[in-house]
Amino acid sequence: MKQDSVANDSGYNDNRLTQLDVKDLHTHFFTNDGTVQAVDGVSFTLSPGQTLGLVGESGCGKSVTALSILQIVQQPGKIVHGSILWRTKHNALVDICKLGAKSGAMRAIRGDEIAMIFQEPMTSLNPVLTVGYQIMEVIALHQKVRKKEARERAVEMLSKVGFPAPEQKADSYPHQLSGGLRQRAMIAMAISCQPSLLIADEPTTSLDVTVQAQILELMAKLRQEMGMSILIISHNFGVINELADNVAVMYLGQIVEQAGVRTVLEAPRHPYTQALLRSVPVLGSRVRERLNPVEGTVPTPINIHRGCRFFSRCREHMSKCENEDPPVVAVELDHMVRCWLYDR
């Protein structure tokens, strides 16, 4: 069940401090075939205790945005422009983009203040180490505790995320656990140092619907208990609706619509958002009724030309959409759309 929102319907609350402020972020990959503009001008804010959902098709830049926040973008990728302002546990504002990926300051933030649940736990967990040992490593890296205390904390975290017999299961290897338990182990590792921000990259992928519901319920419970912010990445609007307060819809490296989750679900404005919602199967619809997929395919992100990036797939495109970059328009209070249809 979705927890009570920590913000109003728009998802924004100006009375609280900003936890994370991403401004005009550009992360590009320089390849022999050209420059891949994976993230191209992304901006959003996240308040303490708030959940933001990043939604969009595969390849739109959601995961690269998350990796940029943690400064773990692999070569030949590089943050080329923008800022990522982070409020530390000591209430200091730092620009993560100005910190070296291997610097002590960045290591102090990564894993301790900002933690991430990666997309596939089977490949993210070390197959030759027990899950308990891997959680102990994270605790020992960021907190000055002895091995015995680290072990006790690891077992406590496994218990917190609903592991059966956590004392015994801590000595299990990843391949000995079900998909749901591996995902819970990843969550236990991520929250072991009580981060201020948890980034969850497709946390319910490859899980059956029952386990998906359990994982989402667990994350909502942990957010309420620990007061942490969550950035959840998904292509599934159902997952976003269950957990998020705000939603940012991404397409080909840009955010094309951003507002409170209920606003976007009930009154989507961007043609891409509308197309995504039309493609969602409706419970109770006729069995033989055809699904309504988004027409066309996502263009290549290499050396993107000017103009609206959704132009070739849009039912409502105009002549200017092909060659002129669309403006970001506030259609309502705290409801932003990147589209020529709303340019006044």
KEKE-3310 file (N, C-alpha, C; in steps of 0.2 Angstrom, whole numbers, plus 5000, padded with zeros to 4 digits):
npx = (5004:5003:5012:5007:5009:5023:5023:5014:5000:5006:5019:5029:5038:5041:5045:5054:5072:5082:5087:5094:5100:5099:5106:5105:5112:5124:5129:5140:5145:5160:5163:5170:5161:5154:5148:5138:5125:5119:5114:5106:5105:5098:5087:5082:5075:5076:5068:5071:5066:5057:5051:5056:5051:5059:5055:5053:5057:5068:5085:5084:5091:5090:5097:5110:5109:5108:5120:5128:5126:5132:5145:5150:5151:5156:5171:5169:5162:5158:5155:5150:5145:5136:5128:5128:5121:5123:5116:5125:5127:5131:5125:5131:5133:5138:5146:5144:5149:5161:5169:5182:5180:5187:5190:5193:5182:5171:5171:5167:5154:5147:5139:5138:5131:5124:5116:5114:5103:5106:5101:5101:5102:5109:5120:5125:5129:5143:5148:5156:5157:5149:5132:5131:5144:5147:5139:5144:5157:5153:5148:5160:5168:5163:5161:5168:5170:5172:5175:5165:5155:5151:5147:5135:5128:5125:5117:5107:5102:5098:5088:5079:5075:5067:5072:5071:5076:5089:5102:5107:5105:5114:5126:5124:5127:5125:5119:5112:5100:5084:5076:5069:5075:5088:5086:5082:5093:5102:5095:5097:5111:5112:5105:5113:5121:5113:5108:5105:5099:5092:5095:5086:5087:5077:5071:5062:5063:5062:5056:5042:5025:5020:5031:5036:5027:5029:5042:5041:5032:5041:5051:5044:5040:5053:5057:5048:5052:5066:5067:5073:5076:5071:5076:5068:5070:5062:5052:5040:5024:5015:5023:5030:5018:5015:5025:5031:5031:5033:5035:5046:5047:5057:5065:5076:5087:5083:5072:5055:5043:5037:5030:5019:5015:5001:4996:5002:4998:4984:4982:4991:5002:5013:5015:5022:5022:5008:5007:5014:5006:4994:4999:4998:4991:4974:4965:4951:4948:4943:4947:4952:4956:4967:4984:4990:5004:5018:5021:5034:5052:5065:5076:5093:5105:5117:5126:5115:5102:5096:5079:5063:5065:5056:5049:5048:5040:5028:5011:5006:5014:5022:5028:5039:5043:5053:5065:5067:5072:5061:5053:5054:5040:5029:5014:5005:5005:5021:5021:5029:5032:5041:5038:5032:5018:5013:5018:5016)
npy = (4994:5011:5024:5038:5053:5063:5076:5089:5087:5091:5088:5095:5104:5119:5123:5115:5110:5107:5091:5085:5092:5093:5101:5105:5094:5085:5071:5062:5050:5046:5040:5029:5030:5042:5055:5050:5056:5053:5058:5074:5088:5087:5091:5092:5092:5085:5083:5081:5065:5063:5055:5052:5048:5041:5039:5030:5024:5010:5014:5028:5036:5035:5027:5031:5044:5041:5034:5045:5053:5046:5046:5036:5033:5024:5023:5026:5036:5053:5066:5081:5093:5104:5103:5094:5096:5092:5089:5086:5075:5083:5095:5103:5110:5102:5101:5088:5085:5092:5084:5072:5056:5046:5052:5055:5063:5060:5046:5046:5050:5041:5026:5028:5040:5042:5028:5014:5003:4991:4986:4972:4960:4947:4949:4960:4957:4949:4933:4924:4927:4927:4934:4941:4944:4953:4963:4967:4972:4984:4991:4991:4999:5012:5014:5015:5001:4985:4968:4959:4967:4973:4961:4959:4970:4968:4956:4962:4971:4962:4956:4967:4969:4959:4945:4928:4919:4926:4926:4913:4914:4924:4918:4913:4910:4921:4913:4904:4909:4915:4925:4936:4936:4939:4952:4958:4957:4965:4977:4978:4979:4992:5000:4999:5008:5018:5028:5045:5046:5034:5026:5017:5006:5000:4991:4980:4972:4957:4950:4941:4946:4945:4946:4958:4967:4965:4970:4983:4987:4985:4995:5007:5006:5007:5019:5027:5024:5027:5040:5043:5049:5044:5039:5032:5022:5017:5008:5006:5012:5008:5004:5016:5024:5017:5020:5033:5051:5062:5063:5061:5061:5054:5055:5050:5056:5068:5076:5076:5079:5084:5082:5081:5064:5060:5070:5069:5056:5057:5068:5069:5079:5079:5073:5061:5055:5053:5044:5033:5030:5026:5014:5005:4991:4989:4984:4973:4976:4971:4954:4951:4964:4975:4979:4996:5001:5012:5021:5017:5018:5022:5035:5034:5039:5046:5060:5069:5079:5096:5101:5093:5078:5068:5070:5061:5051:5057:5060:5073:5082:5097:5108:5116:5108:5099:5105:5115:5117:5112:5122:5123:5122:5129:5122:5122:5126:5120:5110:5104:5105:5099:5105:5110:5112:5119:5131:5148)
npz = (5000:4996:5005:5015:5007:5008:5003:4995:4983:4971:4973:4978:4990:4997:5009:5015:5016:5002:4997:4987:4972:4955:4942:4925:4920:4910:4903:4893:4881:4874:4859:4845:4835:4837:4848:4861:4868:4882:4894:4894:4898:4910:4924:4941:4957:4974:4989:5007:5013:5003:4988:4971:4955:4941:4925:4910:4893:4889:4888:4888:4897:4911:4920:4918:4923:4937:4939:4937:4948:4958:4954:4946:4933:4919:4909:4891:4896:4903:4914:4907:4909:4920:4937:4953:4966:4983:4999:5013:5028:5037:5035:5025:5008:4994:4978:4968:4956:4955:4963:4963:4956:4963:4975:4992:4998:4989:4991:5004:5003:4994:4996:5009:5012:5001:4993:4982:4974:4963:4946:4943:4955:4955:4947:4953:4966:4973:4968:4975:4988:5004:5007:5019:5023:5012:5016:5028:5023:5018:5029:5037:5029:5030:5043:5059:5066:5074:5068:5074:5078:5066:5060:5068:5065:5051:5051:5058:5048:5038:5045:5046:5033:5031:5030:5032:5046:5049:5054:5050:5036:5033:5030:5018:5000:4985:4975:4982:4986:4983:4970:4976:4989:4986:4981:4992:5000:4993:4996:5010:5011:5005:5014:5025:5031:5034:5024:5017:5005:4994:4980:4968:4956:4944:4954:4955:4944:4935:4945:4952:4952:4965:4973:4969:4974:4988:4989:4985:4996:5006:5004:5005:5018:5024:5020:5028:5041:5041:5036:5024:5008:4991:4975:4963:4949:4934:4921:4923:4926:4936:4946:4949:4953:4965:4974:4972:4975:4966:4949:4935:4918:4906:4890:4878:4884:4890:4902:4899:4905:4920:4937:4951:4955:4954:4947:4934:4930:4930:4922:4910:4900:4890:4873:4873:4886:4887:4877:4883:4894:4887:4882:4893:4899:4902:4917:4916:4903:4886:4881:4868:4864:4856:4861:4864:4858:4860:4845:4833:4836:4848:4844:4839:4851:4847:4842:4842:4833:4832:4838:4842:4851:4851:4840:4828:4832:4836:4837:4836:4830:4824:4811:4816:4826:4821:4819:4829:4845:4858:4870:4889:4897:4910:4913:4923:4941:4946:4937:4924:4906:4892:4877:4861:4860:4870:4871:4874)
capx = (5000:5007:5012:5005:5014:5027:5022:5007:4999:5011:5025:5034:5036:5046:5047:5059:5078:5083:5092:5098:5098:5103:5105:5107:5117:5125:5134:5141:5150:5164:5165:5173:5155:5152:5146:5132:5122:5115:5110:5107:5102:5093:5087:5077:5076:5073:5068:5072:5060:5053:5052:5055:5051:5061:5051:5054:5059:5075:5090:5082:5096:5088:5102:5116:5108:5109:5127:5132:5125:5137:5151:5153:5150:5162:5174:5171:5157:5160:5150:5153:5142:5130:5130:5124:5122:5121:5117:5128:5124:5133:5121:5135:5131:5144:5144:5147:5153:5168:5173:5185:5177:5190:5192:5190:5176:5166:5170:5163:5147:5145:5138:5136:5125:5119:5117:5111:5101:5107:5096:5101:5106:5113:5126:5128:5132:5149:5146:5160:5156:5142:5129:5133:5151:5147:5136:5149:5162:5151:5148:5167:5171:5161:5160:5174:5167:5175:5172:5160:5149:5149:5142:5129:5124:5123:5112:5101:5100:5094:5081:5075:5072:5062:5075:5070:5083:5094:5108:5109:5105:5119:5131:5122:5130:5119:5116:5108:5095:5079:5077:5067:5079:5094:5085:5082:5100:5104:5092:5100:5117:5111:5103:5117:5124:5107:5109:5100:5096:5092:5093:5083:5087:5072:5071:5057:5064:5063:5053:5035:5021:5019:5037:5037:5023:5033:5048:5039:5030:5047:5054:5040:5041:5060:5057:5045:5056:5072:5066:5077:5074:5072:5075:5067:5070:5057:5049:5033:5020:5012:5028:5030:5012:5015:5030:5033:5027:5034:5038:5050:5047:5063:5065:5082:5092:5080:5066:5050:5037:5038:5025:5017:5013:4994:4995:5005:4994:4977:4982:4997:5002:5017:5013:5026:5019:5001:5008:5016:5000:4990:5001:4997:4985:4969:4961:4944:4947:4941:4953:4955:4957:4974:4987:4992:5011:5021:5023:5041:5058:5069:5081:5100:5107:5123:5126:5108:5101:5091:5072:5060:5067:5050:5046:5047:5035:5023:5005:5004:5020:5021:5034:5044:5046:5058:5071:5068:5071:5055:5054:5051:5034:5025:5007:5002:5010:5025:5020:5033:5032:5045:5034:5029:5011:5010:5021:5011)
capy = (5000:5017:5027:5045:5057:5068:5082:5090:5084:5093:5084:5100:5108:5124:5124:5111:5110:5103:5086:5084:5097:5092:5106:5105:5088:5082:5065:5060:5045:5048:5033:5030:5032:5049:5056:5048:5061:5049:5063:5080:5094:5085:5095:5090:5092:5080:5085:5075:5060:5063:5050:5055:5042:5043:5034:5031:5017:5008:5018:5035:5040:5035:5024:5035:5049:5038:5033:5051:5056:5043:5047:5029:5032:5020:5026:5032:5041:5058:5072:5086:5100:5104:5102:5090:5099:5087:5092:5081:5074:5089:5101:5107:5109:5101:5099:5081:5085:5094:5079:5067:5050:5042:5056:5054:5066:5056:5039:5046:5051:5035:5020:5030:5045:5040:5021:5012:4996:4990:4983:4965:4958:4942:4951:4965:4953:4945:4926:4920:4930:4927:4940:4944:4947:4959:4969:4969:4976:4991:4994:4992:5004:5018:5015:5012:4995:4979:4963:4956:4972:4973:4955:4960:4975:4964:4952:4966:4974:4957:4955:4973:4969:4953:4939:4923:4916:4930:4923:4908:4916:4928:4914:4910:4914:4923:4908:4899:4913:4916:4932:4940:4937:4943:4959:4960:4957:4972:4983:4978:4982:4999:5004:4997:5014:5023:5034:5050:5045:5028:5026:5011:5006:4995:4986:4974:4968:4949:4947:4940:4951:4945:4948:4965:4970:4965:4974:4990:4989:4986:5001:5012:5006:5009:5027:5030:5023:5030:5046:5044:5051:5039:5040:5026:5022:5011:5009:5004:5017:5005:5004:5023:5026:5014:5023:5040:5057:5066:5059:5064:5057:5055:5053:5052:5060:5074:5076:5080:5081:5083:5085:5076:5058:5060:5075:5066:5050:5059:5074:5070:5084:5078:5067:5054:5053:5051:5037:5028:5028:5022:5007:5001:4987:4991:4979:4973:4977:4965:4949:4952:4971:4975:4984:5002:5003:5018:5019:5019:5016:5027:5036:5034:5045:5048:5066:5071:5085:5100:5099:5089:5072:5064:5072:5056:5047:5061:5061:5080:5086:5103:5109:5118:5103:5095:5109:5119:5114:5114:5126:5120:5127:5128:5122:5123:5126:5114:5105:5107:5101:5102:5104:5116:5113:5123:5137:5153)
capz = (5000:4996:5011:5015:5004:5012:5000:4993:4977:4966:4975:4980:4997:4997:5016:5017:5013:4996:4999:4980:4967:4949:4937:4918:4919:4904:4903:4887:4880:4868:4855:4838:4830:4838:4855:4864:4873:4886:4898:4890:4901:4915:4930:4946:4965:4979:4996:5012:5014:4997:4983:4964:4950:4934:4921:4902:4889:4890:4884:4888:4901:4918:4924:4918:4928:4943:4940:4937:4954:4962:4950:4944:4925:4916:4902:4889:4898:4907:4915:4903:4911:4925:4944:4957:4973:4988:5006:5017:5034:5041:5032:5020:5001:4990:4971:4967:4949:4957:4967:4960:4957:4968:4980:4999:4999:4986:4994:5010:5001:4990:5000:5016:5012:4995:4992:4976:4973:4956:4943:4943:4961:4954:4944:4957:4971:4972:4969:4979:4995:5007:5007:5026:5022:5008:5020:5033:5020:5017:5036:5039:5025:5032:5050:5063:5070:5074:5064:5077:5078:5059:5058:5071:5061:5045:5053:5060:5042:5035:5049:5045:5027:5031:5029:5037:5050:5046:5057:5046:5029:5032:5028:5011:4994:4981:4971:4986:4988:4978:4967:4980:4994:4983:4981:4999:5002:4990:5000:5017:5010:5003:5020:5031:5034:5035:5019:5016:4998:4991:4972:4967:4948:4942:4960:4954:4938:4935:4950:4950:4955:4972:4976:4967:4979:4994:4989:4986:5002:5011:5003:5008:5025:5026:5019:5033:5047:5041:5034:5018:5001:4987:4968:4960:4942:4932:4915:4925:4929:4941:4952:4951:4956:4971:4979:4971:4976:4960:4943:4929:4912:4902:4883:4874:4888:4893:4905:4895:4909:4928:4941:4955:4952:4953:4941:4928:4929:4928:4917:4906:4894:4884:4869:4875:4892:4885:4873:4888:4898:4883:4881:4899:4899:4907:4920:4914:4896:4882:4880:4862:4863:4855:4865:4860:4860:4857:4838:4831:4840:4851:4839:4842:4855:4844:4838:4841:4830:4835:4837:4847:4851:4850:4833:4823:4834:4839:4833:4836:4828:4820:4807:4820:4830:4818:4819:4834:4852:4862:4877:4895:4899:4916:4911:4929:4946:4948:4931:4918:4900:4886:4871:4858:4860:4876:4870:4873)
cpx = (5004:5006:5009:5011:5017:5026:5015:5006:5004:5018:5030:5032:5042:5048:5052:5066:5078:5089:5097:5095:5102:5101:5109:5113:5117:5131:5134:5146:5153:5166:5167:5167:5152:5150:5139:5130:5117:5111:5111:5103:5096:5093:5081:5079:5073:5074:5069:5065:5055:5055:5051:5056:5054:5059:5053:5056:5066:5079:5088:5087:5095:5094:5108:5115:5110:5117:5131:5131:5130:5144:5154:5151:5157:5164:5171:5166:5161:5155:5153:5151:5137:5133:5125:5125:5119:5122:5119:5125:5126:5130:5125:5133:5137:5141:5148:5151:5160:5172:5176:5181:5180:5193:5189:5183:5170:5165:5166:5155:5144:5145:5136:5130:5121:5121:5112:5109:5101:5102:5095:5105:5110:5119:5129:5131:5138:5147:5150:5161:5149:5139:5130:5139:5151:5144:5141:5155:5159:5151:5155:5170:5170:5161:5166:5171:5172:5171:5165:5154:5147:5145:5136:5125:5121:5117:5106:5098:5096:5088:5077:5072:5068:5065:5073:5076:5089:5101:5111:5110:5111:5125:5130:5126:5124:5115:5111:5101:5090:5080:5075:5071:5086:5092:5084:5089:5103:5101:5096:5107:5117:5109:5107:5120:5119:5108:5103:5096:5097:5090:5092:5082:5083:5073:5067:5058:5065:5060:5045:5031:5020:5025:5038:5033:5026:5039:5046:5036:5036:5050:5050:5040:5048:5060:5054:5049:5062:5072:5071:5073:5075:5071:5074:5066:5066:5054:5041:5029:5017:5017:5029:5024:5012:5019:5031:5029:5027:5036:5041:5050:5053:5062:5072:5086:5089:5073:5061:5044:5039:5033:5024:5014:5006:4993:4997:5000:4987:4977:4988:4997:5007:5015:5016:5023:5012:5002:5010:5010:4995:4992:5001:4991:4980:4965:4954:4943:4946:4947:4956:4956:4965:4977:4989:4999:5013:5024:5031:5046:5061:5075:5088:5102:5114:5122:5119:5107:5096:5084:5070:5063:5062:5047:5044:5041:5028:5017:5003:5009:5018:5028:5040:5047:5052:5065:5073:5067:5065:5057:5051:5046:5031:5018:5003:5007:5014:5023:5023:5033:5037:5042:5032:5022:5008:5014:5016:5014)
cpy = (5006:5021:5034:5049:5062:5075:5083:5086:5085:5090:5089:5103:5113:5125:5120:5112:5105:5098:5085:5089:5096:5097:5105:5100:5086:5077:5062:5054:5046:5041:5035:5032:5039:5049:5054:5052:5057:5053:5070:5085:5092:5089:5093:5091:5087:5083:5079:5071:5060:5057:5053:5048:5045:5037:5035:5024:5016:5012:5026:5039:5039:5032:5028:5041:5047:5037:5040:5054:5053:5043:5040:5028:5029:5024:5022:5038:5047:5063:5078:5093:5099:5103:5097:5092:5094:5090:5086:5080:5079:5096:5105:5105:5108:5099:5093:5081:5088:5090:5074:5060:5045:5046:5054:5056:5062:5049:5040:5047:5044:5029:5022:5035:5044:5033:5019:5005:4995:4986:4976:4962:4952:4943:4956:4962:4949:4937:4922:4922:4929:4934:4944:4947:4953:4965:4971:4973:4983:4994:4996:4998:5011:5020:5012:5007:4989:4974:4960:4961:4973:4967:4956:4965:4972:4960:4956:4969:4968:4955:4961:4972:4962:4946:4934:4920:4920:4928:4918:4910:4921:4925:4911:4914:4916:4918:4903:4903:4914:4923:4937:4942:4940:4950:4962:4961:4964:4978:4983:4981:4990:5003:5003:5003:5020:5029:5039:5049:5038:5028:5018:5010:4999:4989:4980:4970:4961:4946:4946:4945:4951:4948:4955:4969:4970:4969:4981:4992:4989:4993:5007:5012:5008:5017:5030:5030:5027:5037:5048:5046:5045:5041:5034:5026:5016:5013:5008:5009:5015:5005:5012:5026:5023:5018:5030:5045:5062:5061:5063:5059:5059:5052:5055:5057:5066:5072:5080:5082:5079:5086:5080:5070:5058:5064:5072:5060:5052:5064:5074:5075:5082:5072:5060:5051:5050:5044:5032:5026:5024:5015:5003:4997:4989:4985:4979:4974:4970:4961:4950:4959:4971:4981:4990:5004:5009:5017:5021:5016:5022:5029:5035:5040:5048:5054:5068:5078:5089:5098:5095:5082:5067:5065:5066:5051:5050:5061:5068:5084:5092:5104:5111:5113:5099:5098:5113:5116:5116:5117:5122:5125:5124:5128:5123:5124:5120:5108:5107:5102:5104:5100:5110:5117:5117:5130:5143:5159)
cpz = (5000:5002:5010:5012:5009:5009:4998:4986:4971:4967:4978:4986:4998:5004:5019:5013:5007:4998:4993:4975:4960:4944:4931:4917:4912:4905:4897:4886:4873:4864:4848:4833:4832:4846:4856:4869:4878:4891:4896:4893:4906:4922:4935:4953:4969:4986:5001:5013:5008:4992:4976:4960:4944:4930:4913:4899:4891:4885:4884:4893:4909:4922:4924:4922:4935:4944:4940:4944:4959:4959:4949:4937:4923:4910:4896:4891:4903:4908:4912:4905:4916:4932:4947:4964:4978:4995:5011:5024:5039:5039:5028:5013:4997:4983:4969:4961:4950:4961:4962:4961:4962:4974:4987:5000:4996:4989:5001:5009:4998:4995:5007:5016:5006:4993:4986:4976:4965:4953:4943:4949:4959:4951:4948:4963:4969:4973:4973:4986:4998:5007:5014:5026:5018:5011:5025:5030:5020:5024:5038:5036:5028:5039:5054:5068:5069:5070:5067:5077:5071:5057:5062:5067:5054:5046:5055:5053:5038:5038:5047:5038:5026:5029:5034:5040:5047:5048:5053:5039:5028:5029:5021:5006:4990:4978:4975:4988:4982:4975:4972:4986:4992:4983:4988:5002:5000:4994:5007:5016:5009:5010:5026:5035:5035:5030:5019:5010:4996:4984:4971:4959:4947:4948:4959:4948:4939:4941:4949:4954:4962:4976:4975:4973:4986:4994:4989:4992:5007:5010:5005:5015:5028:5025:5025:5040:5047:5039:5028:5012:4996:4979:4965:4952:4939:4925:4916:4929:4935:4947:4954:4955:4964:4976:4978:4973:4970:4955:4938:4924:4908:4895:4880:4878:4891:4897:4901:4899:4916:4932:4946:4952:4950:4947:4934:4926:4927:4923:4913:4901:4888:4880:4871:4881:4891:4881:4878:4891:4893:4882:4887:4898:4904:4910:4918:4907:4892:4881:4874:4860:4862:4860:4861:4861:4857:4850:4837:4836:4843:4846:4843:4845:4853:4840:4837:4838:4834:4834:4842:4846:4850:4844:4829:4825:4837:4834:4832:4834:4823:4816:4811:4824:4828:4819:4824:4841:4856:4868:4883:4897:4906:4914:4917:4935:4947:4943:4925:4912:4895:4880:4868:4858:4865:4876:4869:4870)
residu = (MET:LYS:GLN:ASP:SER:VAL:ALA:ASN:ASP:SER:GLY:TYR:ASN:ASP:ASN:ARG:LEU:THR:GLN:LEU:ASP:VAL:LYS:ASP:LEU:HIS:THR:HIS:PHE:PHE:THR:ASN:ASP:GLY:THR:VAL:GLN:ALA:VAL:ASP:GLY:VAL:SER:PHE:THR:LEU:SER:PRO:GLY:GLN:THR:LEU:GLY:LEU:VAL:GLY:GLU:SER:GLY:CYS:GLY:LYS:SER:VAL:THR:ALA:LEU:SER:ILE:LEU:GLN:ILE:VAL:GLN:GLN:PRO:GLY:LYS:ILE:VAL:HIS:GLY:SER:ILE:LEU:TRP:ARG:THR:LYS:HIS:ASN:ALA:LEU:VAL:ASP:ILE:CYS:LYS:LEU:GLY:ALA:LYS:SER:GLY:ALA:MET:ARG:ALA:ILE:ARG:GLY:ASP:GLU:ILE:ALA:MET:ILE:PHE:GLN:GLU:PRO:MET:THR:SER:LEU:ASN:PRO:VAL:LEU:THR:VAL:GLY:TYR:GLN:ILE:MET:GLU:VAL:ILE:ALA:LEU:HIS:GLN:LYS:VAL:ARG:LYS:LYS:GLU:ALA:ARG:GLU:ARG:ALA:VAL:GLU:MET:LEU:SER:LYS:VAL:GLY:PHE:PRO:ALA:PRO:GLU:GLN:LYS:ALA:ASP:SER:TYR:PRO:HIS:GLN:LEU:SER:GLY:GLY:LEU:ARG:GLN:ARG:ALA:MET:ILE:ALA:MET:ALA:ILE:SER:CYS:GLN:PRO:SER:LEU:LEU:ILE:ALA:ASP:GLU:PRO:THR:THR:SER:LEU:ASP:VAL:THR:VAL:GLN:ALA:GLN:ILE:LEU:GLU:LEU:MET:ALA:LYS:LEU:ARG:GLN:GLU:MET:GLY:MET:SER:ILE:LEU:ILE:ILE:SER:HIS:ASN:PHE:GLY:VAL:ILE:ASN:GLU:LEU:ALA:ASP:ASN:VAL:ALA:VAL:MET:TYR:LEU:GLY:GLN:ILE:VAL:GLU:GLN:ALA:GLY:VAL:ARG:THR:VAL:LEU:GLU:ALA:PRO:ARG:HIS:PRO:TYR:THR:GLN:ALA:LEU:LEU:ARG:SER:VAL:PRO:VAL:LEU:GLY:SER:ARG:VAL:ARG:GLU:ARG:LEU:ASN:PRO:VAL:GLU:GLY:THR:VAL:PRO:THR:PRO:ILE:ASN:ILE:HIS:ARG:GLY:CYS:ARG:PHE:PHE:SER:ARG:CYS:ARG:GLU:HIS:MET:SER:LYS:CYS:GLU:ASN:GLU:ASP:PRO:PRO:VAL:VAL:ALA:VAL:GLU:LEU:ASP:HIS:MET:VAL:ARG:CYS:TRP:LEU:TYR:ASP:ARG)
# end
